[in-house]
């Protein structure tokens, strides 16, 4: 498991925001971030140019901010 996968899973499980930069992971932009996330085996949906839904678990911005999906109203 890579650091990026661990951060995504940890954010989803703990309902806490994490930052990719905490683990030294940086992106050149949205396309680079999506490519790296998909290389980890996650699906991506609903990209609006600023953030993308990753694996139906978390929102991730092009700056590497990983925020869990709010499931309280599902």
Residue frames as a rotation matrix with the C-alpha (Angstrom) as fourth column:
UNK 1
0.585 0.811 0.000 0.00
0.811 -0.585 0.000 0.00
0.000 0.000 -1.000 0.00
UNK 2
-0.343 -0.714 0.611 1.42
0.685 -0.635 -0.357 3.38
0.642 0.296 0.707 -0.97
UNK 3
-0.852 -0.041 -0.522 1.25
0.430 -0.625 -0.652 6.55
-0.300 -0.779 0.550 1.07
UNK 4
-0.798 0.589 -0.127 -1.45
-0.571 -0.671 0.473 7.99
0.193 0.450 0.872 -1.22
UNK 5
-0.205 0.721 -0.662 -3.66
0.013 0.679 0.734 4.91
0.979 0.142 -0.148 -0.86
UNK 6
-0.469 -0.038 -0.882 -3.15
0.835 0.305 -0.457 4.94
0.287 -0.952 -0.111 2.90
UNK 7
-0.962 0.097 -0.256 -4.15
0.009 -0.923 -0.385 8.62
-0.274 -0.372 0.887 3.14
UNK 8
-0.545 0.808 -0.222 -7.29
-0.594 -0.186 0.783 8.11
0.591 0.559 0.581 1.06
UNK 9
-0.092 0.500 -0.861 -8.35
0.345 0.827 0.443 5.08
0.934 -0.256 -0.249 3.11
UNK 10
-0.664 -0.217 -0.715 -7.50
0.745 -0.115 -0.657 6.79
0.060 -0.969 0.238 6.41
UNK 11
-0.936 0.352 -0.013 -9.51
-0.352 -0.936 -0.008 9.91
-0.015 -0.003 1.000 5.51
UNK 12
-0.263 0.880 -0.395 -12.52
-0.455 0.248 0.855 7.79
0.851 0.404 0.335 4.56
UNK 13
-0.098 0.194 -0.976 -12.32
0.572 0.814 0.105 5.58
0.815 -0.548 -0.190 7.66
UNK 14
-0.551 -0.228 -0.803 -11.68
0.831 -0.243 -0.501 8.30
-0.081 -0.943 0.324 10.22
UNK 15
0.512 0.782 0.355 -13.89
0.826 -0.562 0.047 11.02
0.236 0.269 -0.934 8.66
UNK 16
0.440 -0.508 -0.741 -10.94
0.289 -0.701 0.652 13.40
-0.850 -0.501 -0.162 8.92
UNK 17
0.984 -0.152 -0.091 -9.34
-0.150 -0.443 -0.884 15.66
0.094 0.884 -0.459 6.33
UNK 18
0.368 -0.921 0.127 -5.77
0.494 0.310 0.812 14.79
-0.788 -0.236 0.569 5.35
UNK 19
0.732 -0.239 -0.638 -3.23
-0.566 -0.734 -0.375 16.48
-0.379 0.635 -0.673 3.10
UNK 20
0.918 -0.394 0.046 -1.08
0.344 0.731 -0.589 14.65
0.198 0.557 0.807 0.54
UNK 21
0.368 -0.814 0.449 1.75
-0.332 -0.566 -0.755 17.08
0.869 0.129 -0.478 1.29
UNK 22
0.627 -0.101 0.773 1.92
-0.764 0.117 0.635 15.52
-0.154 -0.988 -0.004 4.79
UNK 23
0.612 -0.370 0.699 3.51
0.199 0.927 0.318 12.50
-0.765 -0.056 0.641 3.10
UNK 24
-0.352 -0.839 -0.414 5.50
-0.189 -0.370 0.910 14.46
-0.917 0.399 -0.029 0.53
UNK 25
-0.349 0.335 0.875 3.02
0.867 0.471 0.166 13.84
-0.356 0.816 -0.455 -2.30
UNK 26
-0.294 0.196 -0.936 2.56
-0.186 -0.972 -0.145 16.79
-0.938 0.131 0.322 -4.64
UNK 27
0.179 0.463 0.868 0.71
0.819 0.420 -0.392 17.19
-0.546 0.781 -0.304 -7.95
UNK 28
-0.859 -0.501 0.106 1.39
0.450 -0.638 0.625 19.33
-0.245 0.584 0.774 -11.03
UNK 29
-0.681 0.716 -0.154 -2.33
-0.729 -0.644 0.233 19.91
0.068 0.271 0.960 -11.49
UNK 30
0.176 0.881 0.438 -5.68
-0.829 0.373 -0.417 18.16
-0.531 -0.290 0.796 -11.72
UNK 31
0.682 0.081 -0.727 -4.64
-0.600 0.630 -0.493 15.84
0.418 0.773 0.478 -14.58
UNK 32
-0.377 -0.898 -0.227 -1.53
-0.468 0.396 -0.790 14.72
0.799 -0.191 -0.569 -12.68
UNK 33
-0.593 0.223 0.774 -3.54
-0.764 0.146 -0.628 14.11
-0.253 -0.964 0.084 -9.51
UNK 34
0.524 0.852 0.005 -6.18
-0.785 0.485 -0.385 12.07
-0.330 0.198 0.923 -11.34
UNK 35
0.405 -0.450 -0.796 -3.51
-0.525 0.598 -0.606 10.01
0.748 0.663 0.006 -13.11
UNK 36
-0.672 -0.726 0.148 -1.77
-0.511 0.310 -0.802 9.19
0.536 -0.614 -0.579 -9.82
UNK 37
-0.311 0.651 0.692 -5.02
-0.810 0.200 -0.552 8.31
-0.498 -0.732 0.465 -8.05
UNK 38
0.710 0.605 -0.359 -6.15
-0.701 0.565 -0.435 6.07
-0.060 0.561 0.826 -10.92
UNK 39
0.002 -0.802 -0.597 -2.71
-0.533 0.504 -0.679 4.42
0.846 0.320 -0.427 -10.98
UNK 40
-0.766 -0.225 0.602 -3.39
-0.642 0.264 -0.719 3.46
0.003 -0.938 -0.347 -7.35
UNK 41
-0.884 0.442 -0.150 -6.51
0.390 0.877 0.282 1.58
0.256 0.191 -0.948 -8.51
UNK 42
-0.461 0.747 -0.478 -9.16
0.338 -0.351 -0.873 4.11
-0.820 -0.565 -0.091 -7.47
UNK 43
-0.116 0.512 0.851 -11.94
0.967 -0.138 0.215 5.26
0.228 0.848 -0.479 -9.75
UNK 44
-0.839 -0.111 -0.533 -12.56
0.264 -0.939 -0.221 8.98
-0.476 -0.326 0.817 -10.19
UNK 45
-0.108 0.876 0.469 -15.86
0.970 -0.011 0.244 10.73
0.219 0.482 -0.849 -10.84
UNK 46
0.724 0.686 -0.071 -17.39
0.683 -0.700 0.208 14.21
0.093 -0.199 -0.976 -10.89
UNK 47
-0.380 -0.894 -0.239 -14.32
0.880 -0.429 0.206 16.28
-0.287 -0.132 0.949 -11.61
UNK 48
0.759 0.651 0.002 -15.16
0.631 -0.735 -0.248 19.99
-0.160 0.189 -0.969 -11.58
UNK 49
0.477 -0.670 0.570 -11.64
0.265 -0.508 -0.819 21.24
0.838 0.541 -0.065 -12.21
UNK 50
0.078 -0.416 0.906 -10.97
-0.802 -0.566 -0.191 21.91
0.592 -0.712 -0.378 -8.53
UNK 51
-0.428 -0.172 0.887 -11.78
-0.746 0.621 -0.240 18.55
-0.510 -0.764 -0.394 -6.90
UNK 52
-0.263 0.298 -0.918 -12.74
-0.657 0.641 0.396 15.01
0.706 0.707 0.027 -7.84
UNK 53
0.557 0.501 0.663 -14.64
-0.811 0.499 0.305 12.21
-0.178 -0.708 0.684 -6.13
UNK 54
-0.401 -0.805 -0.437 -12.22
-0.810 0.534 -0.242 9.33
0.428 0.257 -0.867 -5.53
UNK 55
-0.841 -0.022 -0.540 -13.58
0.056 0.990 -0.129 5.80
0.538 -0.139 -0.832 -5.19
UNK 56
0.183 0.975 0.127 -16.90
0.066 -0.141 0.988 7.11
0.981 -0.172 -0.090 -3.85
UNK 57
0.213 -0.210 -0.954 -14.97
0.930 0.343 0.133 7.61
0.299 -0.916 0.268 -0.58
UNK 58
-0.019 -0.381 -0.925 -13.35
0.636 -0.718 0.283 11.03
-0.771 -0.583 0.255 -0.53
UNK 59
0.969 0.115 0.218 -13.16
0.237 -0.683 -0.691 14.33
0.069 0.722 -0.689 -2.35
UNK 60
0.135 -0.978 -0.160 -9.66
0.781 0.005 0.624 15.28
-0.610 -0.209 0.764 -3.37
UNK 61
0.854 0.131 -0.504 -8.56
-0.110 -0.900 -0.421 18.68
-0.508 0.415 -0.754 -4.60
UNK 62
0.798 -0.588 0.130 -5.85
0.259 0.140 -0.956 19.33
0.544 0.797 0.264 -7.15
UNK 63
0.215 -0.714 0.667 -3.81
-0.732 -0.569 -0.374 20.65
0.646 -0.408 -0.645 -4.22
UNK 64
-0.487 -0.448 -0.750 -3.94
-0.012 0.862 -0.507 17.26
0.874 -0.237 -0.425 -2.45
UNK 65
-0.663 0.381 0.644 -6.55
-0.741 -0.211 -0.637 18.01
-0.107 -0.900 0.422 0.22
UNK 66
-0.695 0.380 -0.611 -8.40
0.069 0.880 0.469 14.75
0.716 0.284 -0.638 0.93
UNK 67
-0.654 0.578 0.488 -11.84
-0.749 -0.405 -0.525 15.21
-0.105 -0.709 0.697 2.53
UNK 68
-0.886 0.350 0.304 -14.21
0.314 0.935 -0.164 12.32
-0.341 -0.050 -0.939 3.34
UNK 69
-0.624 0.764 0.166 -17.58
0.015 -0.200 0.980 12.18
0.782 0.613 0.113 1.62
UNK 70
-0.735 0.473 0.485 -20.39
-0.649 -0.284 -0.706 13.27
-0.196 -0.834 0.515 3.92
UNK 71
-0.754 0.448 -0.480 -22.64
0.071 0.783 0.618 10.22
0.653 0.432 -0.622 4.19
UNK 72
-0.911 0.382 -0.157 -24.83
0.160 -0.026 -0.987 11.49
-0.381 -0.924 -0.038 7.01
UNK 73
-0.230 0.880 -0.415 -27.62
-0.635 -0.459 -0.621 12.49
-0.737 0.121 0.665 4.62
UNK 74
-0.744 -0.048 -0.667 -27.63
-0.596 0.499 0.629 9.38
0.303 0.865 -0.400 2.42
